[in-house]
Amino acid sequence: MNNLVSRMWEPNAGLPWRALKKGTIKKKSCEKCGDKNTVAHHDDYEKPLEVRWLCEPHHYEHHHGRLPLRMIL
């Protein structure tokens, strides 16, 4: 099973979104560039409410070691 598929089946993967709806955690700006349009990144799925907020290009960079081509060109 590839990494993306295994993360989709991670039982705690939806906890940050439920916590956002309840107000337990607050969505933040990208920690690298300050963009307000962010996604939650887990460094450790055993700690489902400990997330880093990254914009999509910086989230891509974190996983692939480079920004998406659309950001470079």
Order of alpha helices (4+ residues) and beta strands (2+ residues): alpha-alpha-beta-beta-alpha-alpha
